[in-house]
Every structure is written in structure tokens, then in C-alpha cells.
């Protein structure tokens, strides 16, 4: 029975978790990210202590603390994740050990799952290690325990989404440096496009509506200043991981905290000009973060499958598996 369980274990994941995770650099990286966040936590903690002596502790201080901590952590993860994941497969190519893995009974999909799984577990441990710092808001009653867990889940989806592109470019190229550079460039372009495109398209639609509505000589039959309805295109922003974090924070600290505190606030801000049919009470706005999380999980699975296809030495053919009896 033990042999059967051992045979079902992903060999790449088992090797990474039993050997590589014990290396000192893993603990050093986790220590550095907490050391980087600690001064921010200390400064807010001192501010809370000082304000408690003068008057009651302001909820706004706790809200700003949560925003600062989560966005600084997300920025660190955004820069660290490609550096960690982009060499997963390319290093095997440089060491000339990938061919050995491909000659075993492991499929390219199993190799990709093992590499991705080990990197994701390491990054997840980094996120979990920062929870005591985030929990200061929970201790003072700023947010509930379930809201803190929800933010943690969003951060895990965030690193899982970024990690898949590091694995993809690592499988696509033979050089680790090239893989890291391509991953950073792709993420920069992807995040920029998914943030700007919805609002650019809405601005173009608003300009067209304005020109049609006020041109009474040619378009007298158009009586609605918002003749072309393209509000649903704002949902293209759900593909952006930073907007996902922005929205979950806004909904966690409360919509009334600030006009731009969440995606709902952004929609309310430009509702009469760019998004006349969307309001902050729209059900799609309420489900912005869950929709974004599902989309990113599906994209991650698709990118990993594509990575396995690129890694396969016999593309387009079904690899034969021999059945081995118990020996």
C-alpha cells in the first residue's frame, strides 16, 4: 500500500519539497519580505498607540494601514514571483537534466505541475508568514477574521496567476535570464492593457455618443445621449490582478471610506459620463472580485496546459504509457 502511494506522488514536487525547500535561501527570502514590511507595521502601530492616548483610535488609520500593507506586499510579490518561477524549467534545460525527466514515466504535464506546485507552495508560505502583521487590524477590530482570510485567498490567487506566466516563459526559452525578462515585460504590458483598455474604449464610446446626439441635422432620431451602450466592456478590468486587490480592499474597509476605495467607487465616479447604465449597486460590481478570481484560475490552468504542450517532445501525439505490474 505504501508503494502504491509513493508511485502516485509527483516526483518533481517531492524532490522540490524535500530538498530545495530546506535550503537557507528560502528562509532568508521569507525573512527579508517580513523585515521589509515590519517598519510599515511598526509606524502604524506607533501611530495607533499615540492616538489612543490622545483620543479614540480612528478607524481610518486602521484602513490606511491595511491598504498600505496589502499593496506593498502585492508589489513585492509582483517583483519576486517572476524571479522565483521563471527559472523553474529553464534551469533544468541549462543543467541538461530536462531530457532525463522527459525519458521517465512522468508526462510533461506532471513535470509542469510539480514545478508550479513547489513554487506556489513556497510563495504561499511567504504570504502566510505576513499574516501576523496584517492581523494587527483584526486585533483592533478593523476587520473580521473571515475578511482577513478572504484577503489572503485573493493574494494566493494573485501569486498563482503570476506564477503560471513565469512557468510558461521558463518552458518556452532555454535561458533563465531571458525567461525572467520576458515574464516581467509581459506582466507590465498585460497589467497596463487590462487597466487602460476598458476606460479608453468607454471614452471613445462616450465621444461617439456625444457627437451623434448633438448632431441633430443628421441624427435627429437619436434622442438618447447614451445611444451606444458599452458599459459591459468595463468587465474587461476583471482580468487585471491589481484591480482585483483594489476591489477586495475597498469592499473590506467599507465603501464609505473613500470615493475611490473600490471598483464600485470608480464606477460611481464616472457613471454619468462613461458608464451611464452601471451603478455601484450593480450585481456585477458586487461580484467583481469573485469573477476576477475565477477568471484568473482558469487562465492559470490554460497557461500551464500550454506550457506542458510546449515542453512535450512529441507534440500532437499521444504518449504511450506502459502498465507495470507490482514487482
N, C-alpha and C positions, 0 to 999 in steps of 0.2 A: 504493500500500500504506500509506503514511503517512497519507493522508487517511482511509482506512478505519479505522485505529487511532484517529485523532483523533475520528472520529464516534462511536466506541464509548465514549469517555471521558465519564464523568459530568461535565457542565458545572459543576454546583454544587460538586462535590467539587474539580474542577480549579481553580475560582476561589478557593475557600476555602484550598486548599493553596498556591497560587502567590501570593496577595495577602495574605490575612488572617494566615497563619502567619508572615509576615515582619515583622509589626508588633511594636514593642518590648514591648508589654504581655504578649505570650506568653512572652518570655524572662524578664520581670520576675516573672510568676506562678510559673514554674518555679524561679527563683532563690529566691523567698520561701519556697516549701514546703521546699526543701533547707536554707535558713537556719534555718527553724523546727525541722527535725529534727536539725540539726547539734549544738546543745547537748546533746541527749539522747545522741547518739552519743559526744560528747566526754566526758561524765560517765562513761558506762560504760567507755569506753576508758581513762580515767584510773584507774578502779577496777580494771580488769584489770591495768594496769601496776603499780599499788601491790600488788595481791595476788600478782603474780608475784615481787616482791622478798621478800615475807614467806614465801610457801609456793607450792604449785602452784595454777595457775589453776582455779577452781571452775567446773564445767560449769553449775551453777545460775545463776551470774552471766551467762553467755552466753545461757541460756534466757530469763532475765528481760529481757535486752537485746532479744532478738528479739521477745518478746511486746510490750514497750513500743513498739518502733519500728513494728511492723506495725499495732498498734491505733491509735497516734497518726496514722499515715499513713492508715489506713482512715477515721478520724474526719475528718481534713482533706478527704479525697476526698468523704466523705459530705456535707460542707457546701459544697465548691467545685463539685462536679459539677452540682447543680441550677442554681446561679448562672450556670454557663457554658452549659448546654444549654437552659435554659428560655426563652432569648430567641432561639433559632435561627430559628424560623419567625415568631414574633410580631414580631420586628424587621422582617422583610420586610413584614408587614402594616402596621406603623406607617410605614414608608417608602413604602408603596403600590407596592412592586416585586413583590409576590407575584403579582398579576394578570398582570404581564408574563411571569413564569416559567410560569404556567399556560397562557398562549397559545402557548408554544413547543411543540416536538415532545416535550418532556420530560413524562412522566407524573407524577402526584403521588407515586407510589412511588419514582420516580427522584429526585425532589426530597428526599423524606424520607431516602432512602439517602445522598444527598450531604451533607445537613446532619448526619445521625447519624455518618457516616463521618469527616467532618472533626473533629467534636467528640471522637469516640472516639480518633482518632489523636493529637490534642493531649493528651488525658488519659493515653493510653498512654505518651507521651513523658515526662509527669510521673512516672509510675510507674517507668519505666526509668531516669530520672535519679536516683532514690533508691537504685538497686541498689548503688552503691559503698558507701553507708552500711550497708545490710543485709549486704553481703558481709564485714563485719568478723567476723561469726560464722563464716562459711565459712573465712576465713583462719586462725582459731584452732582450726578443726576441730570446731566445734559441730554443723554440719550439712553435708550433702553438696551438691555443685553442683546435682544434679537436684532435691533438696528445695527449694533456693533458687529454681530455675526454676518448680517446682510452686506455690510461694507467689506468685510473680509472675503465673502464669496465673490463680490464684484472684482476685488483685487486679484483673486485667483483666476477668474475668467480673463482678466486683463493680461496676466503673465502667460496664461495658456495660449491666448491669441497671438501674442508677440513671439512666443517660443516657436510656434509652428513655422513662422517665416524664417527664423534662424535655422531650423532643421532643413527647410526647403532649399535655401541657398547653400547650405552645407552639403546637401546631396547633389546640388546642381554643379558646383565648382570643385576644383581639386586643391585649391589653396585656401587656407584658413583666413588669411588677411583679406583676400578678395571677397570671401564669403561674408565676413564681418562688415566690410564697407558696403557691399550690395544690400545687406539687411538694413543698415542704418539709412541708406539712401531711399530704399523702398518704403520704409516706415515714415520717413519725412514726407515723401510725396503722397503717400496714402492718407496720412492724417491731415495734411494740408488740403487735399482734394475733397475729402469727405466732410470737412468743416466748411469750406468755402462754396462748394458746388451748390448745395441747396439754397443758400441765400443769394448767390449770383443768379440762379435760374428764376427765383422768385422776384428779384429786382427787374429782370428782363420782362417777365410776365406783367408786373405792375406797370412798367413803362409802356408796354403794348396796350394794355387796358386803358391807360390814361389817354394815349393818342387816339384810340378808337372812340372812346366815349366823348371826347371834346371835339371830334371832327364830325359835327352834325350834318355838314353838307354831303358827305359821302356815306356816313354810317348813322343816319337818323334813326334807324330801327334798333340801335343799341341803347337801351335805357339803363343798363346796369353798369356802374363804374368798375365792377369786378367781373366783367363778362367771361374771361378765361379763368377757370378755376384750376389752379395747380398747387393747391395747398398740400395735397398728399405728398408732393415731392420733398417736403421738409423731412419726411421719414427716411430719406437717404442719410440723414445725420445719425440714424441709429447704428450705422456701420462704423461710426467713429468711436474708438475706445475711450478717448478723453472726455467726450460728451457724455458717455455712459457714467463715468465717475462724477462728472459735474452734476448730472441729474440726481444720482443717488445721494450725493451730499446735500443738494438743495432740498430734496424731499425729507432727508433725515433731520436737518436742523430746523425745518419749517419754512413754508413758502413766504410767510410774512417777515422772515429775517431780512430779506433784501429783494429788490425788484428783479435782480438778475441772478437770484440764488439757485435757480434750476432751469431746465429747458422750458418748463411751464412759464417762468418769468420772462424768458426770451420771447416766447410765443405771444404772451400778453403785451409785451413791449411793442412788437411790430404787427400786432393783429390787425389794426385798421388800415395799414399801408400795404404790407407784403402778404399777410395771411388773414384775409378778412373772414374766412369761414372757420378758422381754428380759434379756440379759446383755451384758457388754462384748465377748463373743466372737461375738455375732450378726453374720451376714454383712451385714445392712443397716446396722449400726453401722460396720462396716469401710468400707462404700461410701458413707457419709454425704456426704462432700464431692463425689465424682463425681456422685452422684444430684442433689445440690443444684445443681451446675454445669449439668447437662443441663436441669434444670427452669427455671433462670433464663435460659438461652439460648433455650429455646422460648417462655418468657413474653415475652422481649425481642422476638423475631420477631413474636409475635402483637400486642403493643402497637404496634410500628412499622407493621404492616399496618393496624391500626385507625386510626393517625394518618394514614396515606395515604388511607384511606377518608373521614375527616373533612375532609381537605384537598381532596378531589375536588369540583369544581364540578358534576359530573354524576353524582351518587351513584346506584348501581343500574343504570347504563347502561355499555355497553362503548364505550370511546373509540375512534373510528376512526383508524387510522394510515394515512397516505398513503405509498406507496412512492415514493421519489425515486431516479431513476437517477443514475449517475455523470455529473456535469457538469463 
